[in-house]
């Protein structure tokens, strides 16, 4: 019956390509996002796109531009990012998937249900015609829009409000900074740019959004002149768009005969800037998990443990990373936006915890494309464990090194140095 993948963003296309390469029959269900926007990708994100076979999508990125940062009383250039027109990028993702032999269908999902013999999906196209699809397995890659049964951990509600602008002949660039109501990020390339404001949702931000956006821009100009200098002369155009950017994690990333990947499994705080990289990483992790569920069902619990632990670990790490960034902001430290986020939820109880003890545990790992259980070295920096480095198992070497140290200690104890000859 094959596999249905819902969502043709980075996570959906990456896992579809990965599963198809392993002989699975995959159908990609998507609904185009009509809202044009510009995003910034790190170099490691572009490398990850190429690693999973999405070369056309990676080619959409601009050359690297400097990102100017105004945060915590400090300002300067920090890292570089590659700018991407998201509508063009999404079309390239879909083209990469189709080039890999993956069938796709576009439309609105009318009904999705699971029965004993698998998943059933009803899809209506632009003409109103309905088509039926069936599969044994489902991959949900619909991002934050994915329906969520139960209530998993959530961060402070955050709204991303954006508007495009004409940037003129200025060189491509990006800027990040704080203001009294939140933080702002802008980027521009080839004459076009976008400004995004990350704020607390509330009555102020109800439709129509143009008036509150203009008021926020005036406040930004007044409170953050150094930030605004990068946008001097920008001419805003088009409608103001708003979307939820709250960090959240699915209560169950692996429901019956399904896996959630990318933001559908765990969506990080927008300040982390790791959304697309996580989407690709989670898709890569999900491929051997599904392979194991299909081909080695006796290892199902092990495979699901592998996936759940990685989702929980990613979310916990991003929560801590976001909290540290918000704590670094001093000028607006007592403003409600920053107070709420410094006090955000801690690590979920089911996330693998950090430990000061180095120890050996048996944990699930990927070997030959499947999930198996092996001995790993668990450390504070690597709570999920280290299995191999450059293809060589770590635990035997660690034990050998410990024996050498113990032997040296015994030799010293047998020959005390008390000053006599």
N, C-alpha and C positions, 0 to 999 in steps of 0.2 A: 504493500500500500504506500510505502515511501514516507517522506517527511515534508510537512508544511512549515515554511518559515514565514512568519508575519512581520513585516517591516523590512524595508530595503535600504536602511541606513548602513553605517559602517559595520555594526555588529551583525545585522541580518545578512548582508552580502558576504562578509568574511566567513561566517559559519556555513552559509550555503555553498560557497566555493570549496571550503574544506571538506564538507561531507560529500559533495559530488566527486571530488578527487578520490574518495575512498569507495566509490561505487554505489553510493546511495542515490535514489531517485528523489530529487528535491524540486518542490514548487515554491516559488517566491511570490508572496502576496504583498502588494504595496499600494499605498495611496499617496500620490504626490503632494508635497508640502508647497502650497502656492506662495508662501511668504519668502521673498528674497532676502538674504542676509549675508554678511561677511563674517568669517570666523578666523581665528588664528590657531595654527597647528605648530607644535614643536617639531624639531628634526627627528626625534625618536618616534613621533607619530607617523611621519612620512616613511620612515624605515619600516615601521610595523605594517603599514599599508602594503608596501612592496613585498614584505615577508609572507603575507597571506595571499598574494597574487592579485592585489587590486592596483595594478600599475597605472592604469588609465586615470583612476581617481587621484593617485599620488601626483601625477603630472599636472593636475589642475592648480597646484600650489604656486604662489609667487616665489621669487628669490627671497632669502631671509631679510627681514627688516629689524631694526633696533626697536626694542620695547622700552619706552621711558616710563619710569615708575615714580610716583609721589605717594609715599606711605610712611606713617610713623615719624614724620618730621624729616625723613630722608628722601632725596630725589637723585635720580641718575638712570643710566641705561642698565637694564638687567635682562640678560638673555636675548635671544632673537626668536622671532616667530615667522611662519610662512602664512600668508593671507590667502584665503580661499573663498570664492563666491559659492555659497552653499548650494544654490540651485544647479549650477554647472557641475559641482562636485557630486551631487546626488545622481545626476544623469550619467556621469562617468562610472559611478558605482554600479548602477544597473547595467550599463554596457559591459563592464568587466564580468558581471555575473552571467549575462547572456552569452558572452564569448566563451565562458567555461561550460556551456551546454545546459544552463539552468533555465527551465521554463518559468515564466513569470505571468502574473495577471494583476490588473489594476482595477480597483473599485472600492465600494463601501461594504464592510462586513455586516450582513444582516443577522446572521446567527452563527454561533460557534458553540459546539457542545461535544462532550466526550461520552462515549458509550463503551460497552464491553469490547466491541470489535474495532474501536479506534475513534479518531476525531472526524467530525463532519462540519464543514464550513459552507455557508451560503454567501455568495458574493454578487452584488449588483453593480453593473457597469454604468457608464454615463447615459446610455439609452434606457436604463431601467431594467434591462434583461438580467435575469438571475442565473448564476451558474453554481453547481455543486462540486465541492472538492472533498476528498477523503484521504486520510493518512493514518498510519499507526502512531507516529510521533509528531509532536508540535514544538516548534521553537518560537518563543515570543520575544520579538526584538522591537517592540513598539515604543521603547523609551519610557519616559515618565507618563505617557498616555496609556500605558498598559493597565488593564483592569487589575485590581488588587484585592484578593480575598484575604480577610483578616487585616490586622494592623501591625506592620513591622515598625522598626525604629524610624523616627523622622527627626529632621532638624527644624530650625526655626523657619516658618513660612517666609518665602522669598519670592519676589516678583521681578522679572527682567523686562524692562520697558525699553524699546528701541525705536530709532528712526534713522532713515538713510539720509545722507547729505552728499552734495557735490563738493569734492575737495580741490577742484582746480588743478593747477600744474604742480602742486607741491609733491615732493618725493614721498614714496610709500613709507608708512610708519604705523606705530601703535603706541598708545599711552594708557596707563592705569593709574587711578588715584582715588582718594577718599573725599567725601564732603559730609555735611552734617546729617544727611538722611541715608547714607549708605556709601557705596563705591561705584565708580564709573569706569568703563573701558571703551575705547574708541580705536578704530583702525581705518586706514584708507589706502587705496591702491588703484592705479590707472584712472584717476579722476573721480572715483566713487568711494564712499566710506559709510560707516555706521557708528552711531553712538548708542551704547547700552547703559542704562541705569539700573542698578540692583538695589531694591528698596523693600521696606516692609509693606505688604499689601494693606489696603484700608480704603475707606470711603473716598479718599482723595483720588484714588486711581480707578474710579469707575468710569465707564464710557460716557461721553466722548473723551479720549485721552489727550487730545491736542493741547487743551488749556493747561492741565496739570503738568504736562511735559514741558511746555514753555516756561511755566513758573519754576520748575526744577532746574531748567537750563540757566535761568537768571540767577538762581541761588548758586549754582555751580560756578558761574562766571565770577560771582562776588566772593565766594568762600574759597575757591581753588583757582586763582588767576594763573598760577604756574601750569596747572593742568590745561586750562583753557587756551593758553598761548599756542598749544599744538593744533588747536581747532579754529584759530582766528580766521574769520572770513568764510567759514563753512556755511553753505546754503542748504538748509534742511528742506526735504521734499517728501511727498507721499504721506501715507497714514502712519500713525504711531501704533506699534504692535506691542502686545504684552503676552507673556507666557510664564507659567510657573517654573521656578528654578529651585524649589525646596529640595534639600538632600533627603533621601529616603531609601529604605531597603525593604524588599519584599519579605513578608513573613515566611514564605516558602519559595525559594528560587527554583525548586525542582518538584512541582506538583505531579500528579499521576500522568505518566507518559508525556511529560513536557519538561522543557528547560527554559528559564528566562535568562537572557544575555543582555549585556550592556546596561543601560539605565533602567531597563525593565526589571533587572535583578537588584541593582544598587546604583543610585544616582548621587554623585558627589556634590558638595557645595560648589557653586560656579567659580568661586575664587581659586579652586585647586587647579583649574585649567587642564584636567586630565581626562575629560569625558570621552573623547574619541579614542585615546590610547587605551582606556579601560574597556571600551566597547570591543576593540580588537583583541585585547588580552583575554577577556572573558569568552569571546567566541573561540579563540584558540584552545582555551582550557575545556570548553564544552565539547569539542570534536572527539577527543579520546573518551570523554565521559559517555557520550551517546554511543560511540563504537562499542564500549564495554557493555552498556545496557542491552544493546542489540545482539552482540556476538558472544558475550560471556555473562548471561543473566545471573549466574550464580555469584557474580561479584557485584551485583547491583548496589548493595548497601555500601560497599567500599567506594564505588564510583560516585554515589550520591554524597558520601561524606567528603570526598575530595572536592567536589564542586561547592557544596555548602560552606565548607571551611574557607575556601578562597573568596567567596562572595562576602562572608562576614568579616574576614581579615581586611579586605579592600575597604569596606565601608568604615570600619573602626579606624583604620589608618588615615583615611581622608577626614574623618571627624576631628582627629587630633591635629592634623595638619592645618585645617581651617581655623580651629580654635587658636593655634599659635599665631597665625597671620592676623586675626582680629585683635589678639592681645597686644600685638606690636603697634597698633594704632594708638597714639597718645593724644593728639589734638582733640579728637572727638570721642575719647574713651568713655565719657559719661553720657553720651547720646544713646537713646534707647536701642538703635540698630546694633551698635557694637556691644552694649551691655548684654543684650539677649544672646548674642552669638558667642560671647566669651563663656557664658553659662550654659551653653548647649549640652545636649545629652552626651554622656560618656560612652565608652566602648560597650557594645552589646555583650551580654553575659555569655553568648555562645561563640564569640570571636576567640580564636586562639590567643591566649594571654602571653604577654612578655614575661620572661623569667631571667633572673640573673644567673641561674644555674645552667651549665652546659650538660646536656644529657642525651642519651640515645633512646629513641622511641621507634616503634614500628608504625609507619604512616603510609597513606596512599600516595603513589607517585605515578608518573607516566613512563612506561617502558614499551618500546616497539608499538606505539600508538594505542596502547590499552592501559587501563588503571590496574596496578598491582600493589601489593604491600611490601615495603622494604624498610630496612633500618635507616634512619636519618639522624642527623645531628641537630638538635634543637638548641637555639641560642636566643638571647634577648633580641638581637637584630633580625633573627629568622625564626619566628615562632612556629611557622609551618614546617620547618626543618630543611636541612641541606642534604641532598642525596648524593649528587655527583658534582664534581668540578672538572671541566674539560673531559667529560666522559668517564672519569675515574671515581669510584665510590669513596666517600669521605670517611665513613665510620671505621673501616679497617685501618686507615692511616692514622686516624685520631687515637685509636686503641694502641697502635704500635708506638706512637709518640709518647703516650702516657706510660707504657711499660718501660720505655727507655728512661724516662724521668724517674720512675720508681726505682729502677735498677741503680741509677746514679745516686739516688738518695740513700739506698741501702749500702752502697760502697762507702759513702762518706760516714755513715753511722758505724760501720765496721772498723774504720780507721780514724778515730777521733784525733784532732790536733790539739793537744793539751800543753804544747811547749816542750815536751820531753823527746829524747831521741832514743 
